[in-house]
Amino acid sequence: MSTFTIIPIVFVIGLVGAVMAYRRSRALVGKDGVKMHSRPTYHASFVACWGIIPALLTLAVWLIVSPIVISTNVSGNFPEGVLAQSQLTEGLAYGIVESIGTGLRVLPDDERATITDTTPVADVTALLRNRGIPTASAATDWMVPLALQLNSLQFWSRWAMTLVVFVVAVAGTFWSYRQIAPRLRARNNVERIVNGALIAASSIAIMTTVGIVFSMLFETIDFFSRISPAEFFFGTVWEPRFSNVGSSGNAGSFGFIPLLAGTLYIGAVAMLIAVPIGLFAAIYMAEYADNRTRSIVKPLLEVLAGIPTIVYGFFALITVGPFLRDLSAQISGLVSGNYVSFIEAQSVLTAGLVMAIMLIPFVSSLSDDIITSVPTSLRDGSLGLGATRSETIKRVILPAALPGIVSAVLLTASRAIGETMIVVLAAGVAANLTLNPFEPMTTITVKIVAQLTGDLEFNTPQTLVAFALGMTLFVITLCLNVYALYIVRKYKEQYE
């Protein structure tokens, strides 16, 4: 039985138990002069929680653990020659076995029955291809019995999971239903369950952050055991050289400075354009525009936030970059008579300009919400004292909204630092170190993608450097967020 069938049935079991609990609780109300501790709705919720939550937790644990156990069992039967090779080769072999097993499951029963452990893989692949099922050309005879074993384990695991989940749902419903009594503290129990669910939900973000940090940390430590941290953080040349595994050749140069400079440079250009435009747009919409204009302008600005970044990259590559290049050639021709472009199509200016267009709705929308949340009494008090509207905005509203505006700006800066696709298409992938905004540069995120492109093993400095770059970018973003929190707390106390 599929997971999407099991879940509704579990909910049905829990809801049936809830209805029965509600009726039983209503029947106990006022019986023999005994007062109920909790309302019937809490009794129903109590039974529903015990019928649904343990069953869903069992289902989730089973779905996580079962594939690991099955893959370990199947992989343990691989030939010694495969097990002696790298984990990547073993993973590719398991993928082929899994694809054969998936193909066999969709065959009709009569054709599937003809496949045994001794069936040659050529006959199996021919049968699957006749059915239009693609198979890997690297499949060998020893994979067929393992594919059958994989299908058998998955089949029995699925049925066992279905049985266990239903037993847990029915047992939880039955036990909680038997607990219904006048003095049952159902309300307290339900509130504890809800409190636990809220704590679990809030813990997900924390645990996710911890998992991300540790997933990068160990690989980063491995990288710095091979490459000197001083060479990485203070090097000015980025030139990793991919070599064969186990090769003793030069690993290349891993200078971080060009990537950091490109990240900050492109982000600064984008912020210099996006922040004033976005902030002025927010002030206009919040303080000057009437309701009709605001209802038109604000959605149009927010449409920009929904455009995929790859589309902005196309826009930069096809329109903005060539426009700036041709414009600079025309200016050069008018000044010197030599029509030579001094702005390259892929440059810091191109990437910063297009990225600024993408960031404008972030600044404007967040700042608009913050400005409109300033109490009306502050505006009325300033205007009542004789200040003009512009003076009120400059001396009252903006100072009061400053913590939120700073937070919005730094959030936008974090978004700019993490941008990838616009930089790839608008600024290129060359790790240059220059102050000229008309030349190409690249960013940290672009090189992370470049170092992890293709089927790679994480045992060389050329691939491990991506984790060091990611960890460094994480620290930079964390520092921005900590600084934003400091600014918000400082000025919030000042203007409260």
Long-range contacts (C-beta under 8 A, 24 or more apart in sequence): 1-158, 1-159, 1-162, 3-59, 3-63, 6-59, 6-161, 6-162, 6-165, 6-166, 7-56, 7-59, 9-166, 9-169, 10-51, 10-52, 10-55, 10-56, 10-59, 10-165, 10-166, 10-169, 11-52, 13-51, 13-52, 13-55, 13-166, 13-169, 13-170, 13-173, 14-47, 14-48, 14-49, 14-51, 14-52, 14-55, 14-169, 14-173, 15-48, 16-173, 17-47, 17-48, 17-50, 17-51, 17-173, 17-174, 17-176, 17-177, 18-44, 18-45, 18-47, 18-48, 18-51, 19-44, 20-47, 20-177, 21-46, 21-47, 21-48, 21-176, 21-177, 21-180, 24-177, 24-180, 25-180, 28-180, 28-181, 28-182, 31-182, 34-182, 35-182, 36-182, 37-182, 37-183, 37-184, 37-185, 37-186, 37-187, 38-184, 38-185, 38-186, 38-187, 38-188, 39-187, 42-186, 42-187, 42-190, 43-180, 43-184, 43-186, 45-186, 45-190, 46-176, 46-179, 46-180, 46-184, 46-186, 46-189, 46-190, 47-173, 47-176, 47-177, 47-180, 49-176, 49-189, 49-190, 49-193, 50-172, 50-173, 50-175, 50-176, 51-169, 51-170, 51-172, 51-173, 51-176, 52-169, 52-172, 53-172, 53-193, 54-168, 54-169, 54-172, 55-165, 55-166, 55-168, 55-169, 55-172, 58-164, 58-165, 58-168, 59-161, 59-165, 62-157, 62-161, 62-164, 62-165, 63-161, 66-157, 66-161, 70-150, 70-153, 70-154, 70-157, 73-149, 73-153, 74-146, 74-149, 74-150, 74-153, 77-146, 77-149, 78-142, 78-146, 79-142, 86-457, 87-457, 88-455, 88-457, 92-138, 93-143, 95-136, 96-136, 96-138, 96-139, 96-143, 97-143, 97-146, 97-147, 97-150, 98-147, 98-150, 99-135, 99-136, 100-124, 100-128, 100-135, 100-136, 100-139, 100-143, 100-144, 100-147, 101-147, 101-148, 101-150, 101-151, 101-154, 103-128, 103-131, 103-133, 103-135, 104-128, 104-147, 104-148, 104-151, 105-151, 106-131, 106-133, 107-131, 115-144, 115-148, 116-148, 117-144, 117-145, 117-148, 119-144, 120-144, 212-474, 213-471, 213-474, 216-467, 216-470, 216-471, 216-474, 217-471, 219-458, 219-464, 219-467, 219-468, 220-464, 220-467, 220-468, 220-471, 222-464, 223-461, 223-464, 223-465, 223-467, 223-468, 224-468, 226-251, 226-461, 226-464, 227-251, 227-254, 227-461, 227-465, 231-255, 232-256, 232-465, 232-468, 233-257, 236-433, 238-431, 238-447, 239-431, 240-451, 240-461, 240-462, 240-465, 241-462, 242-460, 242-462, 243-460, 243-462, 245-457, 245-459, 245-460, 251-460, 251-461, 251-462, 252-461, 252-462, 254-461, 254-465, 255-431, 256-469, 256-472, 257-433, 258-431, 258-432, 258-433, 258-441, 258-442, 259-431, 259-442, 259-443, 259-444, 259-447, 259-469, 260-444, 260-472, 261-433, 261-441, 262-348, 262-423, 262-427, 262-431, 262-432, 262-441, 262-442, 262-443, 262-444, 263-417, 263-443, 263-444, 263-445, 263-473, 264-417, 265-348, 265-352, 265-437, 265-441, 266-348, 266-351, 266-352, 266-355, 266-416, 266-423, 266-427, 266-441, 266-443, 267-352, 267-355, 267-413, 267-416, 267-417, 268-352, 269-348, 269-349, 269-351, 269-352, 269-353, 269-355, 269-356, 269-437, 270-351, 270-352, 270-353, 270-355, 270-356, 270-359, 270-416, 271-356, 271-359, 271-409, 271-412, 271-413, 271-416, 272-352, 272-356, 273-352, 273-353, 273-356, 274-355, 274-356, 274-357, 274-359, 274-360, 274-362, 274-363, 274-412, 274-416, 275-363, 275-409, 275-412, 277-356, 277-360, 277-363, 277-364, 278-359, 278-360, 278-361, 278-362, 278-363, 278-364, 278-367, 278-412, 279-363, 279-364, 279-367, 279-405, 281-360, 281-364, 281-368, 282-363, 282-364, 282-365, 282-366, 282-367, 282-368, 282-370, 282-371, 283-367, 283-371, 283-393, 285-364, 285-368, 286-368, 286-371, 286-372, 287-371, 287-389, 287-393, 287-397, 288-389, 298-365, 298-368, 301-360, 301-361, 301-364, 301-365, 302-361, 302-365, 303-361, 304-357, 304-358, 304-360, 304-361, 305-358, 305-361, 305-362, 305-365, 307-358, 309-358, 309-419, 309-420, 309-421, 309-422, 310-421, 310-425, 312-354, 312-355, 312-357, 312-358, 312-421, 312-422, 313-354, 313-421, 313-422, 313-424, 313-425, 313-426, 314-425, 315-354, 316-350, 316-351, 316-353, 316-354, 316-422, 316-425, 316-426, 317-345, 317-346, 317-425, 317-426, 320-350, 320-353, 320-354, 320-426, 321-345, 321-346, 321-347, 321-350, 321-426, 324-349, 324-350, 324-353, 328-438, 342-438, 343-438, 344-438, 344-439, 344-440, 346-425, 346-426, 346-427, 346-428, 346-440, 347-426, 347-427, 347-437, 347-438, 347-439, 347-440, 348-427, 348-436, 348-437, 348-438, 348-439, 348-440, 348-441, 349-437, 349-438, 350-426, 350-427, 351-422, 351-423, 351-426, 351-427, 352-437, 354-422, 354-426, 355-416, 355-419, 355-422, 355-423, 355-426, 358-419, 358-422, 359-412, 359-415, 359-416, 362-408, 362-411, 362-412, 362-415, 363-408, 363-409, 363-412, 366-404, 366-407, 366-408, 366-411, 366-412, 367-401, 367-404, 367-405, 367-408, 370-401, 370-404, 370-405, 370-408, 371-397, 371-398, 371-401, 371-405, 373-401, 373-404, 374-400, 374-401, 375-400, 399-491, 399-495, 400-495, 402-491, 402-495, 403-487, 403-488, 403-489, 403-490, 403-491, 403-492, 403-495, 404-488, 406-484, 406-487, 406-488, 406-491, 407-484, 407-487, 407-488, 410-480, 410-481, 410-483, 410-484, 410-487, 411-484, 413-480, 414-477, 414-480, 414-481, 417-443, 417-444, 417-473, 417-476, 417-477, 417-480, 418-445, 418-473, 418-477, 419-443, 419-445, 420-445, 420-446, 420-449, 424-449, 444-469, 444-472, 444-473, 445-473, 448-473
